Amino acid sequence: MGTLNMVLTIIQLLVCAALTLMILFQSGKHSGLSGAIGGGNSDSYSFKAQGKTLDAKLARWTKWTALAFVLLTFSLNIVK
């Protein structure tokens, strides 16, 4: 059990570091005061192409990495 615990702990540390970096690389969702005054135009081309941007890809990968982190945490709790 000691080897499995060590391997899962190392994997969890790597996933934790990746999750932290993904969160830090994402830009904020709010555009500040200019976004509050001007509002968002949901009919523009940039809004429609928003799913293909780097932020959208990072958000998608952040969800999957967070799920992996939670599953690793549960598995480490069971192994101990």
C-alpha positions in Angstrom: 0.0 0.0 0.0 2.9 2.3 0.6 4.0 2.4 -3.1 0.5 3.0 -4.4 0.0 5.8 -1.9 3.3 7.4 -3.0 2.5 7.1 -6.7 -1.0 8.6 -6.2 0.4 11.4 -4.1 3.0 12.3 -6.8 0.3 12.3 -9.4 -2.0 14.4 -7.3 0.8 17.0 -6.8 1.4 17.2 -10.5 -2.3 17.6 -11.2 -2.5 20.3 -8.5 0.4 22.2 -10.1 -1.3 21.9 -13.5 -4.6 23.1 -12.1 -3.0 26.1 -10.4 -1.2 27.1 -13.6 -4.4 26.7 -15.7 -6.3 28.9 -13.3 -3.6 31.6 -13.2 -3.3 31.7 -17.0 -7.0 32.4 -17.5 -8.1 36.0 -17.9 -10.8 37.5 -15.8 -14.4 37.0 -16.9 -15.3 40.6 -16.2 -14.0 43.4 -18.3 -14.1 45.9 -15.5 -15.9 49.2 -15.5 -16.0 49.5 -19.3 -17.9 46.3 -19.5 -20.4 47.4 -17.0 -21.0 50.7 -18.8 -20.9 49.5 -22.4 -22.4 46.1 -21.8 -21.7 43.0 -23.8 -22.9 42.5 -27.4 -23.9 38.9 -27.7 -24.5 39.2 -31.5 -20.9 40.1 -32.4 -18.6 37.7 -34.2 -16.1 37.7 -31.3 -18.8 36.5 -28.9 -19.8 33.6 -31.2 -16.2 32.6 -31.7 -15.5 32.7 -28.0 -15.6 28.9 -27.6 -12.5 28.6 -29.8 -10.2 31.0 -27.8 -7.4 30.0 -25.5 -9.5 31.0 -22.5 -12.3 28.7 -23.5 -9.9 25.8 -23.9 -8.2 26.6 -20.6 -11.7 26.7 -18.9 -12.6 23.3 -20.4 -9.3 21.7 -19.4 -9.6 23.3 -15.9 -12.9 21.4 -15.4 -11.3 18.1 -16.3 -8.2 18.7 -14.3 -10.3 19.6 -11.2 -12.3 16.4 -11.7 -9.1 14.4 -11.8 -7.9 16.2 -8.6 -11.1 15.3 -6.8 -11.0 11.7 -7.9 -7.4 11.4 -6.8 -8.2 12.9 -3.5 -11.0 10.4 -2.9 -8.7 7.5 -4.0 -6.0 8.6 -1.7 -8.5 8.7 1.2 -9.5 5.2 0.4 -6.0 3.9 0.1 -4.8 5.3 3.4 
